[in-house]
Amino acid sequence: MINIHKVSKWYGSFQVLSDCSTQIRKGEVVVVCGPSGSGKSTLIKCVNALESIQQGDIVVDGMSVTDPKINLNQLRSRVGMVFQHFELFPHLSITENLTLPQIRVLKRSESEARRKALGLLERVGLSAHAHKFPAQLSGGQQQRVAIARALAMDPIAMLFDEPTSALDPEMVNEVLDVMVQLARDGMTMMCVTHEMGFARKVAHRVIFMDRGVIVEDCDKESFFGSPHARSERAQQFLSKILQH
């Protein structure tokens, strides 16, 4: 589904990604973790060309993101993205936030887009808030709307860039519950997160990054169950993140 091959990226003279390669198969849930500044978010943004790459290639369902002829709207409708800070349109209602992209990009009729939107709001437990505006919702509710908006485009895969890091602790679980259900429904997912409980519950694989390099890429049982077999840097990370 997603093939990342020898990807490198620089910001000026600073190399943020170095020779990164991995594959995500259809229906697979992959968690990307690592310390701040390790390149996790940059890597995931490269998958749907929100960030450009200088070397290597990323192929998503047969589409190369480095192809100058690529239709970026088509790519981004096929690969849903959920950000740290919701990115909802504040002047549109919740329903309008879900219908507008469908009408503009997928050319759906307003009635068809609305039907899809209301069905997804029910799926994420927000039917009662369809008429409200983003500012009237909690952070956790807004993030669930953002997930529903991405799903409205019928994506083949979903990317999550630290979707719970901006939330109050009480709101984290309501977002993770939606993500867990998505994973159990077979959605292909690539998630940048520090929520190791989520990783242990639904991830098939864990990618650990440090200083722009993929240091570990293994199944979750090996990552969590055999920490002594991991790299020294991964062991340090695990010892800090799992001690509480």
C-alpha positions in Angstrom: 0.0 0.0 0.0 2.8 2.4 1.0 6.4 1.9 -0.1 9.0 4.3 1.3 12.3 3.7 -0.4 15.7 5.3 0.6 14.0 8.7 1.4 16.3 11.6 2.4 15.3 15.2 3.1 17.1 18.4 4.0 16.1 21.7 5.4 18.9 23.8 4.0 22.1 22.1 5.2 20.3 20.2 8.0 19.4 16.6 7.1 16.0 15.8 8.7 15.6 12.3 7.0 18.4 10.0 6.1 17.9 7.0 3.8 14.6 5.9 5.3 13.0 2.8 3.9 9.9 0.8 5.0 6.7 -0.7 3.7 3.1 -0.6 5.0 0.9 -3.4 3.7 -2.9 -3.2 3.2 -4.7 -3.4 6.5 -1.5 -2.9 8.6 -1.3 -0.6 11.5 2.2 0.9 12.0 3.2 3.1 14.9 6.1 5.5 14.4 7.7 6.7 17.6 10.9 8.3 18.8 12.2 11.4 20.6 11.2 14.9 19.6 13.1 16.1 16.5 13.7 12.5 15.2 11.9 13.1 11.9 8.7 11.2 12.6 6.2 13.9 11.6 8.3 14.9 8.6 8.3 11.3 7.3 4.6 10.9 7.6 4.0 14.3 5.9 6.2 13.1 3.0 3.8 10.2 2.4 1.0 12.5 1.0 3.5 15.1 -0.3 2.8 17.8 2.4 6.6 17.8 2.6 8.8 17.3 -0.5 11.7 14.9 -0.6 15.1 15.4 -2.2 16.2 11.8 -2.6 14.4 8.4 -2.8 10.7 7.8 -3.6 7.4 7.1 -1.9 4.8 5.1 -3.8 1.2 5.1 -2.5 -1.1 2.6 -4.1 0.9 2.8 -7.3 1.2 6.6 -7.3 4.7 8.1 -6.9 4.7 11.3 -4.8 7.8 12.5 -6.7 6.1 12.2 -10.1 5.7 15.8 -11.3 2.4 14.9 -13.0 0.9 13.5 -9.8 -2.6 14.9 -8.9 -2.1 16.0 -5.3 -5.8 16.4 -4.6 -6.4 12.8 -5.7 -3.5 11.6 -3.6 -4.6 13.4 -0.5 -8.2 12.3 -0.9 -6.9 8.7 -1.0 -4.6 9.1 2.0 -6.5 10.7 4.9 -4.5 12.9 7.3 -5.3 13.8 10.9 -3.1 16.5 12.4 -2.1 17.5 15.9 -4.3 20.6 15.8 -7.6 19.5 14.2 -7.4 22.0 11.2 -11.1 22.4 11.0 -12.7 25.4 9.3 -13.9 27.6 12.2 -16.6 29.4 10.2 -18.3 26.2 9.0 -20.6 23.9 10.9 -19.4 20.4 11.8 -21.5 18.9 9.0 -20.2 21.5 6.5 -16.6 20.7 7.5 -17.3 17.1 6.3 -19.4 17.9 3.2 -17.3 20.6 1.6 -14.2 18.4 0.7 -16.5 15.7 -0.7 -18.3 18.2 -2.9 -15.2 20.1 -4.0 -12.7 17.1 -4.5 -14.9 14.0 -5.1 -17.7 16.0 -6.9 -20.4 14.4 -4.8 -23.8 16.0 -4.7 -24.7 17.9 -1.6 -27.3 15.4 -0.5 -24.9 12.5 -1.0 -22.1 14.3 0.9 -24.5 15.2 3.7 -25.7 11.6 4.0 -22.0 10.4 4.2 -21.2 13.1 6.7 -24.0 12.3 9.1 -23.3 8.6 8.9 -19.6 9.2 9.9 -20.6 11.6 12.7 -22.7 8.8 14.1 -19.8 6.5 13.8 -17.5 8.7 15.9 -20.3 9.5 18.4 -21.0 13.1 17.5 -24.5 13.0 15.8 -25.9 15.4 18.3 -23.3 18.0 17.5 -23.7 18.1 13.7 -25.1 21.6 13.6 -22.5 23.1 15.9 -19.3 25.0 15.1 -15.8 23.7 16.0 -15.4 26.3 18.8 -18.4 24.8 20.5 -16.8 21.4 20.8 -14.1 20.1 23.1 -10.6 19.3 21.8 -11.4 15.6 21.8 -14.7 16.1 19.9 -12.9 18.3 17.3 -10.3 15.6 16.7 -13.0 13.0 16.2 -14.6 15.4 13.7 -11.2 15.6 12.0 -11.0 11.8 11.7 -14.6 11.7 10.4 -13.7 14.4 7.8 -10.7 12.3 6.6 -12.9 9.2 6.4 -15.5 11.0 4.3 -13.1 10.9 1.4 -13.1 7.1 1.4 -9.3 6.9 1.9 -7.3 3.7 1.3 -5.0 4.6 4.2 -5.0 7.0 7.2 -2.0 9.0 8.5 -2.1 10.3 12.1 0.4 13.0 13.2 0.4 12.9 17.0 -3.4 13.2 17.1 -3.7 13.2 20.9 -0.7 15.3 21.9 -2.7 18.6 22.0 -5.5 17.1 24.1 -6.2 17.2 27.8 -5.6 13.7 29.3 -9.4 13.2 29.8 -10.0 13.6 26.1 -7.2 11.3 24.8 -9.1 8.0 25.2 -12.2 9.1 23.3 -9.9 9.8 20.2 -7.9 6.6 20.7 -11.1 4.6 20.9 -12.1 5.7 17.4 -8.6 4.9 16.2 -8.7 1.4 17.7 -12.1 0.8 16.0 -10.7 1.9 12.7 -7.7 -0.4 13.1 -10.1 -3.3 14.0 -12.1 -2.5 10.9 -9.0 -3.1 8.8 -8.0 0.4 7.9 -4.4 0.8 6.8 -2.8 3.2 9.3 0.5 5.0 9.9 0.5 6.7 13.3 3.0 9.0 14.8 2.3 8.8 18.5 3.7 8.4 22.0 0.6 6.4 23.2 2.3 3.1 23.7 -0.8 1.5 25.1 -2.4 2.1 21.7 0.6 0.7 20.0 0.5 -2.4 22.2 -3.2 -2.9 21.6 -3.5 -2.5 17.8 -0.2 -2.0 16.1 1.2 -4.7 13.9 4.7 -3.0 13.7 6.6 -0.3 15.4 9.1 2.0 13.7 11.5 3.8 16.0 13.3 6.8 14.7 16.2 8.9 16.0 17.9 11.8 14.2 16.2 11.2 10.9 17.0 7.5 10.8 14.8 4.5 11.1 16.6 2.7 13.9 14.1 -0.1 14.5 11.3 -1.6 12.3 9.9 -4.7 13.8 6.7 -6.3 15.0 5.2 -5.0 18.3 6.0 -8.2 20.2 9.7 -7.8 19.4 9.7 -4.1 20.2 8.0 -4.3 23.6 8.7 -7.9 24.5 12.4 -8.1 23.8 13.8 -4.6 24.7 17.2 -6.1 25.4 17.4 -7.0 21.7 16.7 -3.4 20.6 19.3 -0.7 19.9 20.7 1.2 22.8 18.9 4.3 21.8 15.5 2.4 21.6 16.2 0.9 25.0 16.7 4.3 26.5 13.5 5.6 24.9 11.5 2.6 26.1 12.9 2.8 29.6 11.7 6.4 29.9 8.4 6.1 28.2 7.3 2.8 29.9 8.3 3.5 33.5 5.1 5.4 34.4 
